[in-house]
C-alpha cells in the first residue's frame, strides 16, 4: 500500500509541476487569448498549485509534526496562506467575490489529493486517527 502512495505522489507532483510552469497566468493587457488564459488558469494552474502548494507541503507537516493540535492548525494556516497567495497571483483582487468562489472550488482538488494521500499512507492515518475501512 505504501508503494501506491509513492507512485501517487510522484505522478501528481510531476503533472502539477508541469501545470504550474506551463500555465502560469499571464497578465498582459494586449493578449489576444485572454479567455483561454482564464480557462487554463482555472482548470489547470489553480488545481496544480493547490496540489503542490497545499497538499504536498501539508503531507510534509503531517510527517514531521507529532501533536494533533499543531497538525490541524498548521494545515489550516497553510490553506489560508495558499488562498491568499493564489488570490494575488491569479489577479483576482479586482473581482473579489468571483475570485473567492473560483479559489474555493479549485481548492477541492488539493483537499481531495490530501485525503487520498492520508488514505494511502499508514502513518498519516494513525496520526489523524482516521480509519475509514476499520
C-alpha positions as CSV (number, residue, x, y, z in Angstrom):
1,X,0.0,0.0,0.0
2,X,2.9,2.4,0.7
3,X,4.2,1.9,-2.8
4,X,0.9,3.2,-4.2
5,X,1.4,6.3,-2.1
6,X,4.9,7.0,-3.5
7,X,3.7,6.4,-7.1
8,X,0.7,8.7,-6.5
9,X,2.9,11.4,-5.0
10,X,5.5,11.3,-7.8
11,X,2.9,11.3,-10.6
12,X,0.9,14.1,-9.0
13,X,4.0,16.2,-8.3
14,X,5.2,15.8,-11.9
15,X,1.9,16.7,-13.6
16,X,1.2,19.5,-11.1
17,X,4.7,21.0,-11.6
18,X,4.1,20.8,-15.4
19,X,0.7,22.5,-15.0
20,X,2.2,25.3,-12.9
21,X,5.1,26.1,-15.2
22,X,3.2,25.7,-18.4
23,X,0.0,27.6,-17.5
24,X,1.3,30.4,-15.2
25,X,-1.3,33.2,-15.6
26,X,-0.2,35.9,-18.0
27,X,-1.3,39.4,-17.1
28,X,-0.5,41.1,-20.4
29,X,-3.0,43.7,-21.5
30,X,-2.6,43.1,-25.2
31,X,-3.1,39.4,-25.1
32,X,-5.3,38.0,-27.8
33,X,-6.2,34.8,-25.9
34,X,-7.5,36.3,-22.6
35,X,-10.4,33.9,-22.4
36,X,-8.1,30.9,-22.9
37,X,-5.8,32.2,-20.2
38,X,-8.7,32.5,-17.8
39,X,-9.9,29.0,-18.5
40,X,-6.5,27.4,-18.4
41,X,-5.7,29.2,-15.2
42,X,-8.9,27.9,-13.5
43,X,-8.7,24.4,-15.0
44,X,-5.0,23.6,-14.8
45,X,-2.9,26.2,-12.9
46,X,-5.0,26.7,-9.8
47,X,-5.6,22.9,-9.0
48,X,-1.9,22.2,-9.7
49,X,-0.9,25.0,-7.4
50,X,-3.2,23.6,-4.7
51,X,-1.7,20.2,-5.0
52,X,1.9,21.3,-4.8
53,X,1.4,24.4,-2.5
54,X,-1.1,22.9,-0.1
55,X,-1.3,19.1,-0.3
56,X,2.3,18.1,-0.7
57,X,3.5,20.6,1.9
58,X,0.7,19.5,4.3
59,X,2.0,16.0,3.9
60,X,5.5,17.1,5.0
61,X,4.0,18.7,8.0
62,X,2.0,15.6,8.8
63,X,5.1,13.5,8.5
64,X,7.2,15.7,10.8
65,X,4.8,17.2,13.3
66,X,3.6,15.0,16.2
67,X,1.0,16.8,18.3
68,X,-2.5,16.6,16.9
69,X,-3.4,20.2,17.6
70,X,-0.4,21.5,15.8
71,X,-1.1,19.4,12.7
72,X,-4.7,20.7,12.3
73,X,-3.7,24.3,13.0
74,X,-0.7,24.1,10.6
75,X,-2.9,22.7,7.8
76,X,-5.4,25.4,8.3
77,X,-2.8,28.2,8.2
78,X,-1.2,26.6,5.1
79,X,-4.7,26.6,3.4
80,X,-5.1,30.3,4.3
81,X,-1.6,31.1,3.1
82,X,-2.2,29.4,-0.3
83,X,-5.6,31.0,-0.7
84,X,-4.1,34.5,-0.1
85,X,-1.1,33.8,-2.4
86,X,-3.3,32.5,-5.2
87,X,-5.7,35.4,-4.8
88,X,-2.9,37.8,-5.9
89,X,-1.1,35.5,-8.3
90,X,-4.2,34.8,-10.4
91,X,-5.1,38.5,-10.3
92,X,-8.5,38.2,-8.6
93,X,-8.0,41.3,-6.5
94,X,-10.3,43.2,-8.9
95,X,-13.1,40.6,-9.0
96,X,-13.1,39.7,-5.3
97,X,-16.2,37.6,-4.9
98,X,-15.8,35.7,-8.2
99,X,-12.1,35.0,-7.3
100,X,-13.1,33.6,-3.9
101,X,-15.6,31.3,-5.5
102,X,-13.0,30.1,-8.0
103,X,-10.4,29.6,-5.4
104,X,-12.6,27.7,-3.0
105,X,-13.8,25.5,-5.9
106,X,-10.3,24.7,-7.1
107,X,-9.1,24.1,-3.6
108,X,-11.3,21.0,-3.5
109,X,-8.7,19.3,-5.8
110,X,-6.0,19.9,-3.2
111,X,-8.2,18.8,-0.4
112,X,-9.1,15.6,-2.2
113,X,-5.5,15.0,-3.0
114,X,-4.6,15.3,0.6
115,X,-7.4,13.0,1.6
116,X,-6.2,10.3,-0.8
117,X,-2.7,10.6,0.4
118,X,-3.9,10.2,4.0
119,X,-5.8,7.1,3.0
120,X,-2.7,5.6,1.2
121,X,-0.1,6.3,3.9
122,X,-0.5,4.3,7.2
123,X,1.5,6.8,9.3
124,X,-0.9,9.7,8.3
125,X,-3.9,7.6,9.2
126,X,-2.5,6.7,12.6
127,X,-1.6,10.3,13.4
128,X,-5.0,11.6,12.5
129,X,-6.8,8.6,13.9
130,X,-8.5,8.1,10.6
131,X,-9.5,4.6,9.7
132,X,-12.5,4.6,7.3
133,X,-12.2,0.9,6.5
134,X,-11.7,-0.5,10.0
